[in-house]
Amino acid sequence: MKHFPGAANRVAVGQLYMKLKEEYGPRLDINFYDPRCFVFLFDTLRYRLRGDEVTWVLNGKVIFRGIPEWEKLKDAIDGVLPAS
């Protein structure tokens, strides 16, 4: 992976994504935005997204920049998402 900058981040995000889908299923709507795409210009400016940094937005608020630990991400979501 040393030849592919950002590959480790993509793997880590993928693992967190799978945990999120397993934990919350359809109760959590997950979207991925590429700040290099013009379609997402508004969101890119609003949340100050960068192509080299993973940004986590929950209910319109940036909650993490970078890759959070699973427990911190889960706690942030549990604090907002109603229990099933």
MMTF fields as JSON, N, C-alpha, C and O atoms, coordinates in Angstrom:
{
  "mmtfVersion": "1.0.0",
  "mmtfProducer": "UNKNOWN",
  "numBonds": 335,
  "numAtoms": 336,
  "numGroups": 84,
  "numChains": 1,
  "numModels": 1,
  "chainsPerModel": [1],
  "groupsPerChain": [84],
  "chainIdList": ["A"],
  "bondAtomList": [4, 2, 8, 6, 12, 10, 16, 14, 20, 18, 24, 22, 28, 26, 32, 30, 36, 34, 40, 38, 44, 42, 48, 46, 52, 50, 56, 54, 60, 58, 64, 62, 68, 66, 72, 70, 76, 74, 80, 78, 84, 82, 88, 86, 92, 90, 96, 94, 100, 98, 104, 102, 108, 106, 112, 110, 116, 114, 120, 118, 124, 122, 128, 126, 132, 130, 136, 134, 140, 138, 144, 142, 148, 146, 152, 150, 156, 154, 160, 158, 164, 162, 168, 166, 172, 170, 176, 174, 180, 178, 184, 182, 188, 186, 192, 190, 196, 194, 200, 198, 204, 202, 208, 206, 212, 210, 216, 214, 220, 218, 224, 222, 228, 226, 232, 230, 236, 234, 240, 238, 244, 242, 248, 246, 252, 250, 256, 254, 260, 258, 264, 262, 268, 266, 272, 270, 276, 274, 280, 278, 284, 282, 288, 286, 292, 290, 296, 294, 300, 298, 304, 302, 308, 306, 312, 310, 316, 314, 320, 318, 324, 322, 328, 326, 332, 330],
  "bondOrderList": [1, 1, 1, 1, 1, 1, 1, 1, 1, 1, 1, 1, 1, 1, 1, 1, 1, 1, 1, 1, 1, 1, 1, 1, 1, 1, 1, 1, 1, 1, 1, 1, 1, 1, 1, 1, 1, 1, 1, 1, 1, 1, 1, 1, 1, 1, 1, 1, 1, 1, 1, 1, 1, 1, 1, 1, 1, 1, 1, 1, 1, 1, 1, 1, 1, 1, 1, 1, 1, 1, 1, 1, 1, 1, 1, 1, 1, 1, 1, 1, 1, 1, 1],
  "groupList": [{"groupName": "MET", "atomNameList": ["N", "CA", "C", "O"], "elementList": ["N", "C", "C", "O"], "formalChargeList": [0, 0, 0, 0], "bondAtomList": [1, 0, 2, 1, 3, 2], "bondOrderList": [1, 1, 2], "singleLetterCode": "M", "chemCompType": "L-PEPTIDE LINKING"}, {"groupName": "LYS", "atomNameList": ["N", "CA", "C", "O"], "elementList": ["N", "C", "C", "O"], "formalChargeList": [0, 0, 0, 0], "bondAtomList": [1, 0, 2, 1, 3, 2], "bondOrderList": [1, 1, 2], "singleLetterCode": "K", "chemCompType": "L-PEPTIDE LINKING"}, {"groupName": "HIS", "atomNameList": ["N", "CA", "C", "O"], "elementList": ["N", "C", "C", "O"], "formalChargeList": [0, 0, 0, 0], "bondAtomList": [1, 0, 2, 1, 3, 2], "bondOrderList": [1, 1, 2], "singleLetterCode": "H", "chemCompType": "L-PEPTIDE LINKING"}, {"groupName": "PHE", "atomNameList": ["N", "CA", "C", "O"], "elementList": ["N", "C", "C", "O"], "formalChargeList": [0, 0, 0, 0], "bondAtomList": [1, 0, 2, 1, 3, 2], "bondOrderList": [1, 1, 2], "singleLetterCode": "F", "chemCompType": "L-PEPTIDE LINKING"}, {"groupName": "PRO", "atomNameList": ["N", "CA", "C", "O"], "elementList": ["N", "C", "C", "O"], "formalChargeList": [0, 0, 0, 0], "bondAtomList": [1, 0, 2, 1, 3, 2], "bondOrderList": [1, 1, 2], "singleLetterCode": "P", "chemCompType": "L-PEPTIDE LINKING"}, {"groupName": "GLY", "atomNameList": ["N", "CA", "C", "O"], "elementList": ["N", "C", "C", "O"], "formalChargeList": [0, 0, 0, 0], "bondAtomList": [1, 0, 2, 1, 3, 2], "bondOrderList": [1, 1, 2], "singleLetterCode": "G", "chemCompType": "PEPTIDE LINKING"}, {"groupName": "ALA", "atomNameList": ["N", "CA", "C", "O"], "elementList": ["N", "C", "C", "O"], "formalChargeList": [0, 0, 0, 0], "bondAtomList": [1, 0, 2, 1, 3, 2], "bondOrderList": [1, 1, 2], "singleLetterCode": "A", "chemCompType": "L-PEPTIDE LINKING"}, {"groupName": "ASN", "atomNameList": ["N", "CA", "C", "O"], "elementList": ["N", "C", "C", "O"], "formalChargeList": [0, 0, 0, 0], "bondAtomList": [1, 0, 2, 1, 3, 2], "bondOrderList": [1, 1, 2], "singleLetterCode": "N", "chemCompType": "L-PEPTIDE LINKING"}, {"groupName": "ARG", "atomNameList": ["N", "CA", "C", "O"], "elementList": ["N", "C", "C", "O"], "formalChargeList": [0, 0, 0, 0], "bondAtomList": [1, 0, 2, 1, 3, 2], "bondOrderList": [1, 1, 2], "singleLetterCode": "R", "chemCompType": "L-PEPTIDE LINKING"}, {"groupName": "VAL", "atomNameList": ["N", "CA", "C", "O"], "elementList": ["N", "C", "C", "O"], "formalChargeList": [0, 0, 0, 0], "bondAtomList": [1, 0, 2, 1, 3, 2], "bondOrderList": [1, 1, 2], "singleLetterCode": "V", "chemCompType": "L-PEPTIDE LINKING"}, {"groupName": "GLN", "atomNameList": ["N", "CA", "C", "O"], "elementList": ["N", "C", "C", "O"], "formalChargeList": [0, 0, 0, 0], "bondAtomList": [1, 0, 2, 1, 3, 2], "bondOrderList": [1, 1, 2], "singleLetterCode": "Q", "chemCompType": "L-PEPTIDE LINKING"}, {"groupName": "LEU", "atomNameList": ["N", "CA", "C", "O"], "elementList": ["N", "C", "C", "O"], "formalChargeList": [0, 0, 0, 0], "bondAtomList": [1, 0, 2, 1, 3, 2], "bondOrderList": [1, 1, 2], "singleLetterCode": "L", "chemCompType": "L-PEPTIDE LINKING"}, {"groupName": "TYR", "atomNameList": ["N", "CA", "C", "O"], "elementList": ["N", "C", "C", "O"], "formalChargeList": [0, 0, 0, 0], "bondAtomList": [1, 0, 2, 1, 3, 2], "bondOrderList": [1, 1, 2], "singleLetterCode": "Y", "chemCompType": "L-PEPTIDE LINKING"}, {"groupName": "GLU", "atomNameList": ["N", "CA", "C", "O"], "elementList": ["N", "C", "C", "O"], "formalChargeList": [0, 0, 0, 0], "bondAtomList": [1, 0, 2, 1, 3, 2], "bondOrderList": [1, 1, 2], "singleLetterCode": "E", "chemCompType": "L-PEPTIDE LINKING"}, {"groupName": "ASP", "atomNameList": ["N", "CA", "C", "O"], "elementList": ["N", "C", "C", "O"], "formalChargeList": [0, 0, 0, 0], "bondAtomList": [1, 0, 2, 1, 3, 2], "bondOrderList": [1, 1, 2], "singleLetterCode": "D", "chemCompType": "L-PEPTIDE LINKING"}, {"groupName": "ILE", "atomNameList": ["N", "CA", "C", "O"], "elementList": ["N", "C", "C", "O"], "formalChargeList": [0, 0, 0, 0], "bondAtomList": [1, 0, 2, 1, 3, 2], "bondOrderList": [1, 1, 2], "singleLetterCode": "I", "chemCompType": "L-PEPTIDE LINKING"}, {"groupName": "CYS", "atomNameList": ["N", "CA", "C", "O"], "elementList": ["N", "C", "C", "O"], "formalChargeList": [0, 0, 0, 0], "bondAtomList": [1, 0, 2, 1, 3, 2], "bondOrderList": [1, 1, 2], "singleLetterCode": "C", "chemCompType": "L-PEPTIDE LINKING"}, {"groupName": "THR", "atomNameList": ["N", "CA", "C", "O"], "elementList": ["N", "C", "C", "O"], "formalChargeList": [0, 0, 0, 0], "bondAtomList": [1, 0, 2, 1, 3, 2], "bondOrderList": [1, 1, 2], "singleLetterCode": "T", "chemCompType": "L-PEPTIDE LINKING"}, {"groupName": "TRP", "atomNameList": ["N", "CA", "C", "O"], "elementList": ["N", "C", "C", "O"], "formalChargeList": [0, 0, 0, 0], "bondAtomList": [1, 0, 2, 1, 3, 2], "bondOrderList": [1, 1, 2], "singleLetterCode": "W", "chemCompType": "L-PEPTIDE LINKING"}, {"groupName": "SER", "atomNameList": ["N", "CA", "C", "O"], "elementList": ["N", "C", "C", "O"], "formalChargeList": [0, 0, 0, 0], "bondAtomList": [1, 0, 2, 1, 3, 2], "bondOrderList": [1, 1, 2], "singleLetterCode": "S", "chemCompType": "L-PEPTIDE LINKING"}],
  "groupTypeList": [0, 1, 2, 3, 4, 5, 6, 6, 7, 8, 9, 6, 9, 5, 10, 11, 12, 0, 1, 11, 1, 13, 13, 12, 5, 4, 8, 11, 14, 15, 7, 3, 12, 14, 4, 8, 16, 3, 9, 3, 11, 3, 14, 17, 11, 8, 12, 8, 11, 8, 5, 14, 13, 9, 17, 18, 9, 11, 7, 5, 1, 9, 15, 3, 8, 5, 15, 4, 13, 18, 13, 1, 11, 1, 14, 6, 15, 14, 5, 9, 11, 4, 6, 19],
  "groupIdList": [1, 2, 3, 4, 5, 6, 7, 8, 9, 10, 11, 12, 13, 14, 15, 16, 17, 18, 19, 20, 21, 22, 23, 24, 25, 26, 27, 28, 29, 30, 31, 32, 33, 34, 35, 36, 37, 38, 39, 40, 41, 42, 43, 44, 45, 46, 47, 48, 49, 50, 51, 52, 53, 54, 55, 56, 57, 58, 59, 60, 61, 62, 63, 64, 65, 66, 67, 68, 69, 70, 71, 72, 73, 74, 75, 76, 77, 78, 79, 80, 81, 82, 83, 84],
  "secStructList": [7, 6, 6, 1, 6, 6, 2, 2, 2, 2, 2, 2, 2, 2, 2, 2, 2, 2, 2, 2, 2, 2, 2, 2, 4, 4, 4, 1, 7, 7, 7, 7, 7, 7, 6, 6, 1, 4, 4, 4, 2, 2, 2, 2, 2, 2, 2, 6, 7, 5, 6, 6, 5, 7, 3, 3, 3, 3, 6, 6, 3, 3, 3, 3, 3, 1, 7, 7, 7, 2, 2, 2, 2, 2, 2, 2, 2, 2, 6, 6, 1, 7, 7, 7],
  "xCoordList": [0.808, 0.0, 0.853, 0.322, 2.155, 3.007, 3.015, 3.391, 2.607, 2.579, 1.247, 1.102, 0.282, -1.038, -1.381, -1.927, -1.064, -1.37, -2.863, -3.703, -3.174, -4.564, -5.211, -6.345, -4.532, -5.132, -5.45, -6.489, -4.578, -4.818, -6.073, -6.841, -6.286, -7.496, -8.739, -9.747, -8.676, -9.831, -10.154, -11.325, -9.144, -9.355, -9.981, -10.936, -9.452, -9.976, -11.422, -12.253, -11.725, -13.099, -14.013, -15.141, -13.547, -14.339, -14.675, -15.787, -13.718, -13.963, -14.981, -15.864, -14.858, -15.833, -17.215, -18.227, -17.253, -18.522, -19.232, -20.436, -18.493, -19.091, -19.623, -20.693, -18.883, -19.356, -20.619, -21.548, -20.654, -21.832, -23.051, -24.132, -22.886, -24.003, -24.483, -25.685, -23.546, -23.9, -24.617, -25.606, -24.122, -24.667, -26.02, -26.931, -26.15, -27.321, -28.249, -29.409, -27.753, -28.584, -29.236, -28.585, -30.524, -31.206, -31.525, -31.995, -31.275, -31.546, -30.566, -30.829, -29.434, -28.396, -28.171, -27.837, -28.354, -28.139, -26.706, -26.325, -25.917, -24.499, -24.261, -24.668, -23.599, -23.253, -21.763, -21.157, -21.185, -19.779, -19.723, -20.39, -18.932, -18.782, -17.319, -16.436, -17.077, -15.729, -15.624, -16.284, -14.81, -14.733, -14.183, -14.255, -13.64, -13.132, -14.243, -14.031, -15.42, -16.547, -17.389, -17.799, -17.64, -18.39, -19.796, -20.329, -20.39, -21.744, -21.822, -22.867, -20.727, -20.714, -20.081, -19.638, -20.032, -19.376, -19.956, -19.205, -21.28, -21.912, -21.464, -21.072, -21.522, -21.105, -19.608, -19.176, -18.825, -17.377, -17.063, -16.216, -17.734, -17.514, -18.114, -17.487, -19.31, -20.012, -19.239, -19.123, -18.712, -18.029, -16.509, -15.795, -16.018, -14.577, -13.913, -12.91, -14.498, -13.974, -12.693, -12.532, -11.79, -10.529, -10.336, -10.784, -9.682, -9.461, -8.512, -8.523, -7.686, -6.691, -7.075, -6.253, -8.317, -8.735, -10.157, -11.053, -10.354, -11.691, -12.416, -11.867, -13.641, -14.444, -15.769, -16.422, -16.157, -17.4, -18.398, -18.127, -19.564, -20.615, -21.842, -22.259, -22.412, -23.606, -24.651, -24.419, -25.795, -26.879, -26.407, -26.777, -25.596, -25.165, -24.038, -23.738, -23.403, -22.313, -21.087, -21.197, -19.92, -18.682, -18.39, -18.282, -18.265, -17.985, -16.563, -16.022, -15.95, -14.563, -13.885, -14.515, -12.607, -11.736, -10.666, -10.054, -10.443, -9.538, -10.33, -11.552, -9.639, -10.273, -10.454, -9.471, -11.706, -11.933, -11.858, -11.96, -11.68, -11.785, -13.249, -14.139, -13.492, -14.86, -15.737, -16.852, -15.263, -16.089, -16.47, -17.597, -15.554, -15.861, -16.899, -17.804, -16.771, -17.743, -19.108, -20.123, -19.136, -20.39, -21.05, -22.263, -20.267, -20.813, -21.435, -22.505, -20.768, -21.291, -22.623, -23.552, -22.713, -23.95, -25.04, -26.187, -24.697, -25.685, -26.265, -27.411, -25.481, -25.963, -27.011, -27.701, -27.136, -28.064, -29.173, -30.328, -28.824, -29.767, -30.659, -30.154, -31.975, -32.859, -32.606, -32.29, -32.745, -32.559, -33.647, -34.767, -33.284, -34.279, -35.171, -36.062],
  "yCoordList": [-1.195, 0.0, 1.262, 2.364, 1.119, 2.3, 3.055, 4.226, 2.406, 3.057, 3.755, 4.431, 3.596, 4.177, 5.078, 4.607, 6.367, 7.284, 7.257, 7.29, 7.198, 7.191, 5.822, 5.694, 4.795, 3.459, 2.95, 2.324, 3.209, 2.759, 3.421, 2.78, 4.704, 5.387, 4.759, 4.587, 4.417, 3.796, 2.442, 2.1, 1.684, 0.389, 0.602, -0.087, 1.548, 1.821, 2.31, 1.892, 3.187, 3.675, 2.525, 2.434, 1.656, 0.497, -0.41, -0.929, -0.603, -1.432, -0.769, -1.437, 0.544, 1.256, 1.236, 1.092, 1.378, 1.33, -0.005, -0.033, -1.098, -2.412, -2.541, -3.112, -2.015, -2.046, -1.202, -1.597, -0.037, 0.825, 0.131, 0.173, -0.509, -1.214, -2.361, -2.604, -3.063, -4.181, -3.685, -4.279, -2.615, -2.091, -1.396, -1.585, -0.593, 0.27, -0.098, 0.312, -0.858, -1.26, -0.071, 0.946, -0.195, 0.872, 2.119, 3.12, 2.065, 3.245, 4.381, 5.528, 4.062, 5.061, 5.188, 4.211, 6.391, 6.66, 7.146, 8.188, 6.392, 6.698, 7.126, 6.439, 8.266, 8.773, 9.058, 9.468, 8.838, 9.155, 10.278, 10.212, 11.305, 12.435, 12.606, 12.536, 12.827, 13.098, 14.6, 15.129, 15.3, 16.758, 17.234, 18.424, 16.331, 16.714, 16.756, 17.228, 16.266, 16.205, 17.477, 17.851, 18.131, 19.383, 19.23, 20.175, 18.065, 17.819, 18.087, 18.497, 17.858, 18.017, 19.331, 19.447, 20.32, 21.592, 22.242, 22.703, 22.285, 22.908, 22.227, 22.899, 20.9, 20.169, 20.324, 20.415, 20.353, 20.529, 21.849, 21.899, 22.908, 24.219, 24.282, 24.797, 23.764, 23.82, 23.112, 23.632, 21.925, 21.131, 21.2, 20.532, 22.019, 22.165, 20.811, 20.462, 20.068, 18.745, 18.885, 19.816, 17.946, 17.905, 16.5, 15.519, 16.416, 15.126, 14.223, 13.008, 14.796, 13.999, 13.746, 13.274, 14.054, 13.904, 13.355, 13.864, 12.332, 11.776, 12.673, 13.016, 13.051, 13.906, 13.207, 12.718, 13.165, 12.513, 13.591, 14.414, 13.578, 14.561, 13.804, 12.82, 14.271, 13.643, 14.72, 15.669, 14.573, 15.55, 16.969, 17.908, 17.127, 18.443, 19.065, 20.246, 18.291, 18.814, 17.911, 16.688, 18.52, 17.741, 17.198, 17.961, 15.873, 15.273, 14.738, 14.626, 14.405, 13.924, 14.316, 14.389, 14.562, 14.674, 13.614, 13.529, 12.813, 11.682, 10.426, 10.4, 9.397, 8.108, 7.98, 7.843, 8.024, 7.897, 6.438, 5.517, 6.253, 4.909, 4.502, 5.347, 3.214, 2.705, 3.168, 3.638, 3.049, 3.401, 4.879, 5.226, 5.743, 7.179, 7.475, 8.282, 6.831, 7.015, 6.493, 7.157, 5.318, 4.719, 5.595, 5.806, 6.102, 6.972, 8.233, 8.664, 8.822, 10.031, 9.747, 10.55, 8.617, 8.258, 7.89, 8.306, 7.118, 6.724, 7.934, 7.899, 9.001, 10.212, 10.958, 11.828, 10.628, 11.332, 10.419, 10.834, 9.193, 8.26, 7.632, 7.119, 7.664, 7.023, 5.516, 4.884, 4.962, 3.514, 2.763, 3.246, 1.565, 0.767, 0.002, -0.719],
  "zCoordList": [0.0, 0.0, 0.0, -0.132, 0.144, 0.197, -1.125, -1.164, -2.201, -3.504, -3.779, -4.798, -2.886, -3.077, -1.89, -0.892, -1.991, -0.891, -0.566, -1.465, 0.687, 1.115, 1.134, 1.596, 0.651, 0.608, 2.009, 2.217, 2.957, 4.335, 4.902, 5.621, 4.581, 5.038, 4.432, 5.117, 3.159, 2.51, 3.133, 3.298, 3.474, 4.127, 5.506, 5.865, 6.276, 7.622, 7.56, 8.367, 6.613, 6.457, 6.054, 6.539, 5.185, 4.777, 5.947, 6.037, 6.842, 8.024, 8.949, 9.487, 9.132, 9.961, 9.308, 9.993, 7.999, 7.271, 7.51, 7.761, 7.432, 7.652, 9.076, 9.29, 10.05, 11.438, 11.595, 12.3, 10.937, 11.01, 10.42, 11.006, 9.263, 8.636, 9.521, 9.632, 10.148, 11.022, 12.28, 12.71, 12.858, 14.117, 13.931, 14.737, 12.869, 12.729, 11.579, 11.563, 10.631, 9.497, 8.813, 8.577, 8.492, 7.754, 8.594, 8.055, 9.893, 10.735, 10.473, 10.834, 9.845, 9.597, 8.097, 7.427, 7.578, 6.154, 5.969, 6.503, 5.214, 5.034, 3.591, 2.654, 3.422, 2.098, 2.037, 3.027, 0.876, 0.638, -0.387, -1.42, -0.108, -1.021, -1.394, -0.539, -2.66, -3.15, -3.379, -4.274, -2.59, -2.708, -4.051, -4.36, -4.84, -6.161, -7.203, -8.32, -6.843, -7.772, -7.647, -6.548, -8.769, -8.786, -8.198, -7.617, -8.342, -7.833, -6.332, -5.827, -5.625, -4.172, -3.728, -2.585, -4.618, -4.304, -3.055, -2.195, -2.941, -1.776, -0.483, 0.471, -0.453, 0.747, 0.999, 2.148, -0.062, 0.078, 0.766, 1.657, 0.362, 0.98, 2.384, 3.311, 2.534, 3.827, 4.939, 6.049, 4.636, 5.654, 5.547, 6.296, 4.604, 4.378, 4.125, 4.748, 3.204, 2.86, 2.055, 1.265, 2.269, 1.524, 0.972, 1.567, -0.142, -0.78, -0.031, -0.232, 0.831, 1.554, 3.008, 3.793, 3.371, 4.765, 4.82, 4.146, 5.612, 5.823, 6.819, 7.867, 6.492, 7.368, 7.636, 6.714, 8.897, 9.306, 9.7, 10.574, 9.041, 9.291, 9.775, 9.165, 10.873, 11.44, 11.672, 12.421, 11.031, 11.143, 10.849, 11.555, 9.816, 9.38, 10.173, 9.997, 11.046, 11.874, 11.73, 11.812, 11.516, 11.45, 12.845, 13.805, 12.951, 14.258, 14.359, 15.459, 13.223, 13.225, 11.927, 10.872, 12.024, 10.853, 11.051, 12.116, 10.031, 10.171, 10.486, 10.339, 10.914, 11.205, 12.716, 13.444, 13.2, 14.639, 15.089, 14.278, 16.37, 16.94, 16.888, 16.975, 16.747, 16.629, 17.792, 17.566, 19.01, 20.17, 20.169, 20.524, 19.778, 19.73, 18.652, 18.864, 17.51, 16.436, 16.863, 16.653, 17.456, 17.925, 18.986, 18.947, 19.928, 20.975, 20.38, 20.812, 19.393, 18.756, 18.066, 18.149, 17.392, 16.69, 17.686, 17.528, 18.705, 19.715, 20.439, 20.887, 20.556, 21.213, 20.406, 20.938, 19.126, 18.242, 17.723, 17.624, 17.397, 16.783, 17.847, 18.846, 17.651, 18.631, 18.7, 17.692, 19.875, 20.064, 19.304, 19.142, 18.845, 18.096, 19.029, 18.58]
}
